Amino acid sequence: MSITHDFDFDPTYGYTLEAMLKIRAPEPPQDFLPFWEKTYEEALALPLNMEKRVVPGAKRGWNLYEIYYDSWEGVRIGGWLLEPAEGPVTGAIVMGHGYGGREEPEYEWLMPQMAAIFPCARGFHLSACEGIPSVAAEHVVHRIESREDYVIRGCAADLWLAASAVLELYPQARDNLLYVGGSFGGGMGALMLSVDKRFRRAYLNIPTFGNHPLRITLPCVGSGAAVRSYYLDGHPEVLDVLAYYDSAVAAGFIEIPVYVAAALFDPAVPPPGQFAVYNMLSHHKELFLRQADHFELEGNQYDNACVRTRVRRFFMD
């Protein structure tokens, strides 16, 4: 299928589906997993100091709250919490978001008798804070020169602690904790699931941050372009940091079933990186193939409805 576009590069990058299904992750640093295990351990030791505030106007059948908790480096994280208005809570979903942030919870992902927490990553919307950019192209390179200080490390902690918050509120959901995240949230999901064993299943939609050495060779738009520009602007050493923030590498350590949606055409998240994440998953996995993403294409709305139905079935297994 040929897609008409105005980009000065090919958002398929010349890859066929057969070729993309062969892409792997780069070799990780020897201490990749210990780095993330240590970060996880330190993050979970932080006190949440959680607050929950009722928000009026929730859709029928749901209670809506704003929720706040402390995270990595003392950043206060805000988000939303939805719970069923009636009946028992039997599980919980942690919802990541794309690099545009989020201004409200996504009701379309709610499931019966499941609580859902929608944290805003540090710097965005309810988690806006001094010193962390709220613009994706600036956020993605914030302190990128340091493995220890790169903003993405804190973003992983934000998601782990969102899980801690929802499990503190609903301890009965401990055996049915799920993750959903797209684009930025898809890449973050792979990173944080590499060491967090509390989740039962996950859905990664168009995951970013896959195979950084390959990604920086591919022209693109959005946050990926900002990282590529930083690399090309005299900072080749950044690959040493990004080696610890590669979602394709992280996917190889995930030990739960994962559903992935990946696109053949994507100007913002180069498809080879998306498929590298899927290919590295070594446990049960399923793939939903999108013709295009981060691009207006007839049929995208149908794809979104279709994949939600399939993911819900996947989560019920």
Disulfide bonds with the S-S distance in Angstrom:
none
